[in-house]
């Protein structure tokens, strides 16, 4: 692979990682006014159902943010594979599955299903990362406390 082509390929992958990071920040930015409105309304009107609605919104935004982080990690693996040249990745490919171990025909059907599910649902490490669990966990706890207090 030509070094200039490799550099350009890495630039493309880095641009995707940057977009995922920006989308994660935007999800947190959109969550704060939603939570402020629902929790505030719940406190002023003494309505716990609105606080529970806010907790649902937090869980939805948390899932979105975890998904962005999962995708960002996949593209970081692709970046590492292209930078190191450890895998035969097609030139200018932005498919992060090229950085993963290929599924062999001998793989069990259950393993194939697990890999497909993992593409859609973030794993435990993503949920417990420093950018997801502390932020969304704290906001969920606050919402649950509000729901219990306004009963």
ABEGO torsion letter per residue (X at the ends): XBAAAAAAAAAAAAAAAAAAAAAAAAAAAAAAAAAAAAAAAAAAAGBAAAAAAAAAAAAAAAAAAAAAAAAAAAAAAAAAAAAAGABBBBBGBABAAAABBBBBAABBAAAAAAAAAAAABBBAAAAABAAAAAAAAAAAAAAAAAAAAAX
